[in-house]
Amino acid sequence: MHSHTAAAPATPPPHSQPPGDGGPARAVYSHAADPEASVPDGRFVEEVRAELRRTDVGAAPLDDLVRQTADWAAAESERFTDLLGPEHQDGRPAGHQEVLVRRAVLGCAPLSLVSGAWLQWLSAPGNAEVPVVLRILALYAADVGAGHPHASRGSAFLELLRRLRLAENAVPAARLTGDQRIPESAFQLPGLLLAMSRRPDEFRGELLGADLCLRTVGLLPALTMVRRARPTEADWDAIDPSLPRDAEDAGSVEDTARPDRQCRALVDELVAQDGDRAAEAVRRGFAWTLGTLRAWSGGLYAELVAAGDPAFDMAELMRQRSREGAVYHHRFQLEGKPLAGWLAECRTDAGPLLEALSRSKLVKPGRASASALVRGLVGERGPMFRVFSPEDLIVIRRWIDSLPTGPGAEAGTRGTADAGADGRSRTGAPLALPAVAAPTAVVAALRAGHRDPGRAPSGVREAYHLLMRRTDTPALRSWAQRYVAGWLARSGHGMDSSAMPLPERWGREGLRPWLQAQHDRHGAEFEENAEVSLPSREAVVDDTVQTAPLTLIDGSWLQGFTDYEQASSAIGHSLFETYWDELGNGEPRLNHPLIYRDVLKEMGVDLPPTDSAEFARWPGFRDESFELPVYWLCVGRFPRTFLPEVLGLNLAMELSGVGGTYRRARLALKAYGFSTRFVDIHNTIDNVATGHSAWAADAVDTLMAALPENPGRGGREETWRRVRVGYRSLNPPSGVGARLAARRGRLAGRRG
């Protein structure tokens, strides 16, 4: 049993930041949490690699690192759990366990709220046929709770925060960086992992190594203590990244069902595919994660030990309030000095103020209920009404009740955990914490941006090739935004005066009735055209070939919804599941691009890899065959900026073939002896009852139902128009007027 009676510092540990000062780890975390974040190459990548090299990997094989990690996690979990003990052991003040739980949960929040997010960009349009990538996506899909809103591992942790009433800064996760209760060191590991996730081509091995390390650890050691103290407050199995999400898998005795085992298999597959370089990257990512995790966990443990003294919590509260408080209270004198002066000093050392308060008339040592500091001053008529939250008042009362009373409690020693002979607190000394190096150079490189803006694509073929990857350059990003602006301007041209399937206004009944009517119309059109002769074999082959640049990036308009918080949101969860379905749910045999390639091979067409320059330059494609695919690739990069348009496009795309087009395509393919599997699978999974088209309609309804009726920007009318433009963008008008509108849109995008 560890001892908890040692005097604890009354000042917060050095890894806490002064109020209002956002540290470098916070800056990296906040930037990288943005689903549309552009993380530069060049110096940034170099600085991250330098940070990774700070941990000596040594010659230990991966198996040894895994064993070391499991042993450390078990011992560290026991160490944290021992902190609990009986609530009143060793004369501990009441509420000690609550303090431990709250501090541990807040300290774990930056990592646990984004658990698994570092895998979010490892799939891309250009690698959507690669088996190891598909299995990575399957692992990630379990982390985000594919197909269900708010079902990610992070969502399970958010529910814990809510139950403990600690979630006021937790949504979106980037807001955590403004929570002064969370130390800077807590953002170091998740911030770097999120930033690395935005450069997946450079850090794939390191990210998988980090993921394997974290799954080997399982439930964070500090959270094992919280689980012991609050066993029913959370879905602990969902928070633990080493455990399966699926109920059937959770009950399986097979090790292969465990995410940590799945991750290890992925690592082995990657190393077999890419060789020694990948193996070294995995080891480096694993070792750096373990080293950073151990340092952070050690710091958190020291903080929890220190928090056993109520003066520690009180000192930190004063530090947090010192900056704004120092602006006021110039007239209130405390031992001959304005309170504003005491508060100004609190930013570096709160000990003197606590001592002075403990000697003042505001405090009755050992009797918070009789102390003016938590009675009249903060009451309805008091000068400090609502300055402190209910949680703050608990901290103050706990500190007052812990102050010594009686003859032995000399004035100069009240309010300190340990006092020297000179009457000054020795609790101001920094805690001896394990070092967690601040990523100062990394954030400087992040802020500096790209060394070179790059070159804009010369045309749609080159753009197609460059957009196969998740990363971009300023020139490519600007080009993509202008391309989308022009395409949408063309799509909206003449929309009000032309016939269009989507109704002019969204109704409160939602789109399901309309969806069913459209399906009926498609079926009727199929029956009406039953006698129309089928296209020739040559026409079928040509259409299949010219559609390849589009179909081989199936779902790419939804690539932005693989982002962690988007993938489990009320709107985005079904869009992520649609994307995951298009890529085969981790199974190559169900992967739509691979199925399509099989059809092409039956036709005698063997295309180069989709992400290669040779594919984009292949002479069998016509230039116009790249126009719509490039729009998909561009708009999919901006899931927040173009959310209404993406939802409209998704609805049009998922509904386009159901009931009629796919059935007619099936007749043509079958007539000439080609496989119909591609159209068969789409006609079923896109169905209007439980399939992709139904999900697409529901996503639109979810967005629209939350909007105000008010006209103008952000209102229901304006947003519905944007949805309609997105719907029309699947097949925009092609006349002269529409082309001119597109040109104007691109120019406006350039100026913007």
Secondary structure, DSSP 8 states (H G I E B T S, - for coil): -----S---SS--TTS--TT---HHHHHHHHHTSTT-----THHHHHHHHHHHTS--TT--HHHHHHHHHHHHHHHHHHHHHTT--TTGGG--TTHHHHHHHHHHHHHHHHHTTTTGGGTTS--GGGTT-HHHHHHHHHHHHHHTTTSTT-SHHHHHHHHHHHTT--TT-SSGGGGGG-TTS-GGGGHHHHHHHHHHTSHHHHHHHHHHHHHHHHHH-S-HHHHHHHHH-TTSS-HHHH-TTS-SSHHHHT---GGGSHHHHHHHHHHHHHHHH-HHHHHHHHHHHHHHHHHHHHHHHHHHHHHHHTTSHHHHHHHHHHHHHHHHTTS-SS-EETTEEHHHHHHHHTT--HHHHHHHHHSTT--TT-GGG-GGGTGGGSTTSTTTTTS-HHHHHHHHHHHHHS--STT--GGGTT-SSB-TTS-BGGGS----------HHHHHHHHH--SS-----SSHHHHHHHTTSS---HHHHHHHHHHHHHHHHHHHTTGGGS--SS-SS--TT-SHHHHHHHHHHHHHHHHHTTTS----HHHHHHHHHHTHHHHTTTTGGGGGGGSHHHHTSTTHHHHHHHHHHHTTTT-GGG-HHHHHHHHHHHTT-----TTSHHHHH-TTS-GGGGHHHHHHHHHTT-TTTTHHHHHHHHHHHHHSSTTTHHHHHHHHHHHTT---HHHHHHHHHT-TTTSHHHHHHHHHHHHHHTS-S-SSTTSHHHHHHHHHHHHHTTS---SHHHHHHHHHHHHHHHH-
